[in-house]
Amino acid sequence: MTNHDWMRRDLEVLWHPCTQMKDHEQLPVIPIRRGEGVWLEDFDGNRYLDAVSSWWVNVFGHANPRINERIKAQVDQLEHVILAGFSHQPVIELSERLVALTPAGLDRVFYADNGSSCIEVALKMSYHYWRNVGQPEKRRFVTLTNSYHGETVAAMSVGDVALFTETYQGLLLDTLKVPSPDCYLRPEGLGWEAHSRQMFAHMERTLAEHHASVAAVIVEPLIQGATGMRMYHPVYLRLLREACDRYGVHLIHDEIAVGFGRTGTMFACEQAGIRPDFLCLSKALTGGYLPLAACLTTDAVYQAFYDDYHTLRAFLHSHSYTGNPLACAAALATLDIFAQDDIIEVNKPLARRMAEATAHLVDHPHVGEVRQTGMALAIEMTADKARRTPYPWQERRGLAVYQHALSRGALLRPLGNVVYFLPPYVITPEQIDFLAEVASEGIDLATRTSVSVALSDLHPNHRDPG
Ligand SMILES: Cc1ncc(COP(=O)(O)O)c(C=O)c1O
């Protein structure tokens, strides 16, 4: 069976996520036969370096022997068990380790099975907390512009992806949106810290005015990922923590994308020296193997639900696969690798290499910015370097980079005009150089010509390379 055979069968029956399926009249679907380390291999024997960690989940490579072993051992013991009324060793051990690993005070772990559901848990828990403590009027959520928190209905509501919020407007919760501290948009001459600090004034005003009706503020700490890897300074998080305390509002950190070393520290909140009231984790939690998410919270929140049965104050949320043992085993193996191999330290020279390998792009006539936080590096293509004008989405410049990279053996999947690297941590310095070379060529190609808008009937999408 070749790529073509599998693609034909695929297109007969599948509907792919966040995809305009008509695109596949021109773009091949790439069926993957096997993975090893940073590499994915298709049925024709082509290899692709997975520069985006397969939607940011993979940290220690595909088919990692240490994670494989742990899952194999677990599957012979217990594949799954209901988590209500029952428990199991991997979920208990994982909870203990997450509590120990995260900032002091996050003492309770509630599980879901994907990132969006984890956001639903945090939002519901915050809302329900205020109800339980006799302040039901605190029911709204404050969120940043340009944010992304997933694609279930409440998660979309607290996000700010225009295509989603316009399309699904009729379904969404009413939220309060505050301008993002996104440093790409800072005035010339202003540093990240000063800009992030200045932008906090908007948040302060919103909380001052609305705190009586607000349950929580939700943010993607340090990097707004899906909307273009836009970044900001940790000072914003510190100011936000102080303000949430002052105004009696919860702080939800969505570290689903940035947790587990992506920002250079195990968790982004460490860089601000703060503890959120809810910490949402998923993606890299299982090393990219199995769906699992964890919402950590404080004892104060937990105690607001802890009461006699007939008070009906218990938290109302469950998923069939909550705390699945195989996923927990994969997570335990992942945490072992972080600890045993001192990954946060090991990543530092890799992050420097990403910066060095792409430094020349700063002078590219159509690159507005090369930005980096830890192991996330983004290169923003722009139509006008001086004004940082974006290319019209209809031109799909990112798609040209994506296609070029595939032809060179790399899975680089830009977010609109933003080419980025978010690689597995098992990448080598030489592989980083290779990615930088492929990205440079792709950016040259994509920005050199005027691109025809043959696919202009398609919508811009945050998670496709449009
Ligand atoms: C910051 C953030 N929150 C939530 C999600 C949603 O996670 P999932 O795709 O597992 O539902 C994502 C996914 O990209 C994300 O980046």
The ligand as a Gaussian input file, in Angstrom:
#p B3LYP/6-31G(d) Opt

LIG

0 1
 C       -3.528000      27.123000      25.139000
 C       -4.430000      26.004000      24.719000
 N       -5.497000      25.715000      25.456000
 C       -6.329000      24.705000      25.132000
 C       -6.102000      23.941000      24.008000
 C       -7.069000      22.847000      23.654000
 O       -6.524000      21.588000      23.817000
 P       -7.156000      20.340000      23.031000
 O       -6.778000      20.534000      21.591000
 O       -6.521000      19.142000      23.649000
 O       -8.624000      20.383000      23.248000
 C       -4.996000      24.214000      23.195000
 C       -4.738000      23.431000      21.974000
 O       -3.962000      23.801000      21.117000
 C       -4.127000      25.283000      23.559000
 O       -3.087000      25.617000      22.810000

